[in-house]
Amino acid sequence: MKLLFDQNLSPRLVNRLADLYPNSQHVSFIGLDQADDHALWEYANQNDLTVVTRDSDFSELSILRSFPPKVIWIRRGNCSTNQIEEILRSHYQDIIQFNEDSNLGVLALY
């Protein structure tokens, strides 16, 4: 499973989570850090990536456009990159099950 980290998340997450989510990307690494959500959505869809974000925008896009791509929505308030990493590590099995379920498009994590 490959993740696409939105601009509101640290680019460091790509390397820090490479053991669980190899070949993941951050929007800043691919020149999409200033792109609108629709462009990110299309990129993720074309490249088989799951969007990871802290914004509700991608959840709304999933409702409007359906999926793929799938969306992991981090719903915890202000938190550090370490905490985001821990959320994605501790929910690894949930994320794998979510990825395999063709009926789910958004996974909210707290």
Backbone as CSV, one residue per row, in Angstrom:
resi,resn,N_x,N_y,N_z,CA_x,CA_y,CA_z,C_x,C_y,C_z
1,MET,0.836,-1.167,0.000,0.000,0.000,0.000,0.883,1.233,0.000
2,LYS,0.600,2.143,-0.926,1.374,3.374,-1.038,0.482,4.540,-0.599
3,LEU,1.078,5.439,0.174,0.360,6.599,0.679,0.831,7.868,-0.029
4,LEU,-0.076,8.827,-0.136,0.257,10.171,-0.608,-0.068,11.123,0.524
5,PHE,0.983,11.685,1.143,0.792,12.599,2.261,0.489,13.996,1.746
6,ASP,-0.594,14.551,2.243,-1.037,15.896,1.870,-0.076,16.931,2.443
7,GLN,-0.186,18.142,1.941,0.717,19.229,2.335,0.618,19.577,3.816
8,ASN,-0.474,19.221,4.470,-0.622,19.543,5.884,0.072,18.536,6.801
9,LEU,0.774,17.578,6.208,1.544,16.599,6.967,3.024,16.712,6.608
10,SER,3.869,16.328,7.523,5.303,16.470,7.330,5.830,15.532,6.243
11,PRO,6.704,16.046,5.373,7.350,15.185,4.378,8.214,14.093,5.019
12,ARG,8.629,14.309,6.254,9.461,13.315,6.944,8.743,11.988,7.156
13,LEU,7.423,12.015,7.096,6.660,10.785,7.297,6.959,9.735,6.229
14,VAL,7.308,10.167,5.034,7.608,9.222,3.959,8.736,8.285,4.382
15,ASN,9.839,8.834,4.844,10.980,8.011,5.272,10.717,7.296,6.592
16,ARG,10.041,7.969,7.485,9.812,7.385,8.800,8.867,6.192,8.755
17,LEU,8.021,6.133,7.736,7.054,5.037,7.619,7.346,4.101,6.450
18,ALA,8.530,4.240,5.865,8.875,3.447,4.676,8.884,1.947,4.952
19,ASP,9.100,1.541,6.193,9.096,0.112,6.506,7.701,-0.495,6.386
20,LEU,6.660,0.291,6.654,5.284,-0.199,6.551,4.614,0.179,5.236
21,TYR,4.940,1.361,4.748,4.291,1.898,3.552,5.341,2.301,2.522
22,PRO,6.023,1.305,1.931,7.088,1.628,0.967,6.518,2.309,-0.278
23,ASN,7.359,3.099,-0.912,7.020,3.812,-2.147,5.946,4.872,-1.957
24,SER,5.747,5.298,-0.721,4.809,6.393,-0.469,5.437,7.702,-0.911
25,GLN,4.617,8.733,-1.025,5.085,10.026,-1.509,4.478,11.158,-0.685
26,HIS,5.113,12.295,-0.772,4.580,13.528,-0.197,4.372,14.498,-1.344
27,VAL,3.312,15.291,-1.275,3.005,16.196,-2.388,4.164,17.121,-2.725
28,SER,4.964,17.490,-1.740,6.082,18.397,-2.011,7.192,17.726,-2.820
29,PHE,7.303,16.397,-2.738,8.339,15.677,-3.483,7.997,15.529,-4.956
30,ILE,6.733,15.670,-5.285,6.292,15.445,-6.669,5.770,16.725,-7.325
31,GLY,6.071,17.864,-6.685,5.707,19.153,-7.272,4.238,19.497,-7.198
32,LEU,3.504,18.875,-6.276,2.080,19.152,-6.148,1.717,19.855,-4.841
33,ASP,2.705,20.433,-4.173,2.433,21.068,-2.885,1.553,22.309,-3.014
34,GLN,1.470,22.905,-4.196,0.596,24.068,-4.415,-0.642,23.699,-5.243
35,ALA,-0.775,22.426,-5.581,-1.896,21.980,-6.418,-3.195,21.960,-5.609
36,ASP,-4.301,22.107,-6.312,-5.586,22.032,-5.621,-5.941,20.570,-5.340
37,ASP,-6.964,20.387,-4.528,-7.336,19.046,-4.091,-7.734,18.143,-5.262
38,HIS,-8.362,18.713,-6.280,-8.776,17.911,-7.431,-7.563,17.334,-8.167
39,ALA,-6.502,18.123,-8.291,-5.281,17.641,-8.951,-4.631,16.531,-8.122
40,LEU,-4.617,16.689,-6.810,-4.062,15.648,-5.941,-4.896,14.374,-6.019
41,TRP,-6.208,14.551,-6.077,-7.122,13.422,-6.182,-6.822,12.618,-7.444
42,GLU,-6.682,13.328,-8.559,-6.407,12.667,-9.838,-5.043,11.968,-9.825
43,TYR,-4.046,12.640,-9.259,-2.713,12.042,-9.182,-2.761,10.751,-8.364
44,ALA,-3.408,10.808,-7.200,-3.511,9.631,-6.343,-4.247,8.508,-7.067
45,ASN,-5.302,8.846,-7.762,-6.078,7.850,-8.487,-5.246,7.195,-9.590
46,GLN,-4.529,7.985,-10.344,-3.736,7.472,-11.460,-2.526,6.656,-11.008
47,ASN,-2.074,6.894,-9.780,-0.856,6.234,-9.293,-1.117,5.247,-8.155
48,ASP,-2.374,4.879,-7.971,-2.744,3.871,-6.979,-2.229,4.231,-5.578
49,LEU,-2.475,5.476,-5.185,-2.051,5.960,-3.875,-3.271,6.215,-2.996
50,THR,-3.113,6.026,-1.712,-4.135,6.378,-0.735,-3.753,7.727,-0.141
51,VAL,-4.665,8.677,-0.175,-4.397,10.022,0.336,-4.467,10.009,1.859
52,VAL,-3.460,10.607,2.495,-3.455,10.791,3.949,-3.494,12.289,4.193
53,THR,-4.470,12.731,4.978,-4.687,14.156,5.161,-5.245,14.453,6.542
54,ARG,-5.224,15.713,6.902,-5.877,16.183,8.116,-7.082,17.050,7.766
55,ASP,-7.330,17.247,6.481,-8.436,18.088,6.023,-9.669,17.273,5.688
56,SER,-10.824,17.859,5.866,-12.082,17.202,5.505,-12.330,17.229,4.006
57,ASP,-11.583,18.044,3.269,-11.822,18.209,1.833,-11.804,16.888,1.073
58,PHE,-10.878,16.011,1.388,-10.771,14.754,0.648,-11.889,13.792,1.013
59,SER,-12.373,13.860,2.238,-13.532,13.066,2.616,-14.744,13.509,1.800
60,GLU,-14.884,14.810,1.634,-15.984,15.349,0.834,-15.835,14.960,-0.637
61,LEU,-14.609,14.996,-1.147,-14.376,14.568,-2.530,-14.753,13.098,-2.724
62,SER,-14.483,12.292,-1.728,-14.821,10.880,-1.816,-16.331,10.691,-1.924
63,ILE,-17.083,11.521,-1.224,-18.543,11.463,-1.297,-19.018,11.932,-2.671
64,LEU,-18.427,12.999,-3.171,-18.849,13.561,-4.456,-18.410,12.733,-5.654
65,ARG,-17.183,12.228,-5.614,-16.604,11.548,-6.780,-16.498,10.042,-6.620
66,SER,-16.791,9.546,-5.447,-16.598,8.146,-5.107,-15.097,7.857,-5.014
67,PHE,-14.735,6.625,-5.054,-13.336,6.253,-4.901,-13.036,5.081,-5.801
68,PRO,-11.803,4.823,-6.195,-10.558,5.364,-5.661,-10.315,6.810,-6.081
69,PRO,-9.352,7.445,-5.434,-8.483,6.926,-4.384,-9.196,6.870,-3.033
70,LYS,-8.651,6.066,-2.184,-9.134,6.002,-0.816,-8.471,7.115,-0.013
71,VAL,-9.085,7.437,1.134,-8.610,8.539,1.962,-8.475,8.081,3.405
72,ILE,-7.320,8.363,3.993,-7.126,8.209,5.435,-7.152,9.612,6.018
73,TRP,-8.143,9.860,6.839,-8.379,11.182,7.398,-7.952,11.178,8.865
74,ILE,-6.860,11.856,9.178,-6.359,11.982,10.551,-7.206,13.045,11.246
75,ARG,-8.002,12.627,12.235,-8.959,13.512,12.879,-8.486,14.042,14.230
76,ARG,-7.279,13.721,14.636,-6.777,14.221,15.909,-6.455,15.700,15.762
77,GLY,-6.690,16.474,16.794,-6.395,17.908,16.767,-4.916,18.172,16.566
78,ASN,-4.453,19.292,17.036,-3.030,19.615,16.901,-2.191,18.507,17.506
79,CYS,-1.313,17.968,16.687,-0.433,16.918,17.176,0.855,16.940,16.365
80,SER,1.849,16.313,16.906,3.180,16.329,16.307,3.304,15.287,15.191
81,THR,4.378,15.409,14.441,4.692,14.411,13.423,4.894,13.042,14.070
82,ASN,5.500,13.011,15.251,5.659,11.749,15.981,4.312,11.104,16.275
83,GLN,3.341,11.920,16.652,2.014,11.389,16.951,1.314,10.883,15.683
84,ILE,1.478,11.589,14.582,0.907,11.139,13.308,1.536,9.794,12.926
85,GLU,2.853,9.717,13.062,3.541,8.455,12.771,2.985,7.333,13.637
86,GLU,2.811,7.589,14.917,2.302,6.560,15.823,0.872,6.149,15.453
87,ILE,0.047,7.081,15.044,-1.317,6.753,14.608,-1.265,5.803,13.414
88,LEU,-0.440,6.130,12.435,-0.361,5.306,11.234,0.292,3.949,11.500
89,ARG,1.185,3.893,12.471,1.782,2.609,12.848,0.784,1.760,13.647
90,SER,0.161,2.349,14.638,-0.722,1.576,15.522,-1.992,1.105,14.814
91,HIS,-2.357,1.765,13.738,-3.550,1.375,12.976,-3.199,0.640,11.686
92,TYR,-1.996,0.107,11.614,-1.550,-0.557,10.391,-2.526,-1.634,9.924
93,GLN,-2.938,-2.514,10.808,-3.861,-3.588,10.420,-5.213,-3.032,9.972
94,ASP,-5.683,-1.991,10.646,-6.937,-1.342,10.235,-6.802,-0.763,8.828
95,ILE,-5.653,-0.179,8.560,-5.406,0.445,7.254,-5.331,-0.627,6.162
96,ILE,-4.707,-1.746,6.450,-4.637,-2.845,5.484,-6.042,-3.368,5.196
97,GLN,-6.844,-3.583,6.232,-8.223,-4.057,6.036,-9.044,-3.038,5.251
98,PHE,-8.873,-1.772,5.558,-9.556,-0.696,4.845,-9.181,-0.732,3.367
99,ASN,-7.913,-0.893,3.090,-7.435,-0.922,1.710,-8.057,-2.086,0.930
100,GLU,-8.270,-3.197,1.590,-8.797,-4.389,0.930,-10.314,-4.378,0.792
101,ASP,-10.998,-3.504,1.504,-12.465,-3.452,1.473,-12.941,-2.531,0.355
102,SER,-13.515,-3.099,-0.662,-13.937,-2.315,-1.828,-15.172,-1.450,-1.562
103,ASN,-15.774,-1.596,-0.386,-16.970,-0.800,-0.046,-16.639,0.450,0.750
104,LEU,-15.396,0.618,1.173,-15.015,1.762,2.011,-14.101,2.696,1.253
105,GLY,-14.357,4.010,1.397,-13.536,5.006,0.729,-12.784,5.925,1.665
106,VAL,-13.264,6.058,2.918,-12.624,6.951,3.883,-12.453,6.227,5.204
107,LEU,-11.262,6.328,5.770,-10.964,5.792,7.088,-10.560,6.960,7.977
108,ALA,-11.348,7.219,9.009,-11.034,8.283,9.964,-10.259,7.675,11.136
109,LEU,-9.114,8.273,11.438,-8.282,7.816,12.538,-8.135,8.937,13.567
110,TYR,-8.171,8.579,14.827,-8.066,9.562,15.912,-6.849,9.321,16.750
